Amino acid sequence: MLPKRPRLKIFDYVGPHRYFLTFCTRERRSIFTTADAVDLVLQQILRAASETAFVIIAYCFMPDHVHLLIEGTAPDSDLEEFCKLAKQYAGFYYKQRYHESLWQPSFDDRVLRDDEGTWSVARYIVNNPLREGLATRADEYPFLGSCVVGKRELLEFVAAAADWKWHP
């Protein structure tokens, strides 16, 4: 079992903040390769987002992980509660259907600074399938999108952020 990833000690992860998240599948298995599996998990992530006052600005399901760009919409939007519920709900329904565990423990997170452009970070997420050779164009990849704008708008917004460079 992997140890829990450390969170920032000087930040409480509650409130109207933006986060870039990565949830990995157990043993990095290729699970998110069918619409059935992706839809099942996405619906539960959306349920958790609704219950914890988050919106999903961008998402991308890669075969063995999912990237999320989320934003709290209330003073009590709690990132750790969202992640706990999203993984718990999705893991439960996934196990019911497929009879195996879904997630690796913990998650990776990055709090976006005020000066970081939302659509610039979304660009990194949207381009992930292209970097991995899963598609030649983002609009061809079926497992990415946004819950605040349509897929076409998402791709237009990230194209406008073309000058952004990812620095891990």
QUIJOQUI-V51554 format. One record per pair of residues at least 24 apart in sequence whose C-alpha atoms are under 8 Angstrom apart, sorted by the first residue. I is the first residue (numbers start at 1). GAP is how many residues later the second one is. If there is no record, write none. Layout:
[[I GAP] [I GAP]]
This chain:
[[1 104] [2 102] [2 103] [2 104] [3 102] [3 103] [4 101] [4 102] [5 101] [5 102] [5 103] [13 65] [13 66] [13 67] [14 58] [14 61] [14 62] [14 63] [14 64] [14 65] [15 57] [15 58] [15 59] [15 60] [15 61] [15 62] [15 63] [16 55] [16 56] [16 57] [16 58] [16 59] [16 60] [16 61] [17 54] [17 55] [17 56] [17 94] [17 95] [18 51] [18 52] [18 53] [18 54] [18 93] [18 94] [19 49] [19 50] [19 51] [19 52] [19 90] [19 91] [19 92] [19 93] [20 47] [20 48] [20 49] [20 50] [20 89] [20 90] [20 91] [20 92] [20 101] [21 46] [21 47] [21 48] [21 49] [21 86] [21 87] [21 88] [21 89] [22 43] [22 44] [22 45] [22 46] [22 85] [22 86] [22 87] [23 42] [23 43] [23 44] [23 80] [23 81] [23 83] [23 84] [23 85] [24 40] [24 41] [24 42] [24 79] [24 80] [24 83] [25 39] [25 40] [25 77] [25 78] [25 79] [26 75] [26 76] [26 77] [26 78] [26 79] [27 77] [28 36] [28 37] [28 76] [29 34] [29 35] [30 33] [30 34] [31 32] [31 33] [32 29] [32 30] [32 31] [32 32] [32 33] [33 29] [33 30] [35 108] [37 57] [38 105] [40 50] [40 53] [40 54] [41 49] [41 50] [41 52] [41 53] [42 48] [43 47] [44 42] [44 45] [44 46] [45 40] [45 41] [45 42] [45 44] [45 45] [46 40] [47 39] [48 34] [48 35] [48 37] [48 38] [48 41] [49 33] [49 37] [51 31] [52 24] [52 25] [52 26] [52 29] [52 30] [53 24] [54 28] [55 92] [55 93] [56 90] [56 91] [56 92] [57 65] [57 89] [57 90] [57 91] [57 92] [58 64] [58 67] [58 68] [58 86] [58 87] [58 88] [58 89] [58 96] [59 66] [59 67] [59 85] [59 86] [59 87] [60 65] [60 66] [60 68] [60 83] [60 84] [60 85] [61 82] [61 83] [62 66] [62 67] [62 81] [67 58] [68 57] [69 52] [69 53] [83 24] [119 38] [119 39] [119 42] [120 38] [120 41] [120 42] [120 44] [121 45] [122 36] [123 35] [123 36] [123 38] [123 39] [124 42] [126 29] [126 32]]
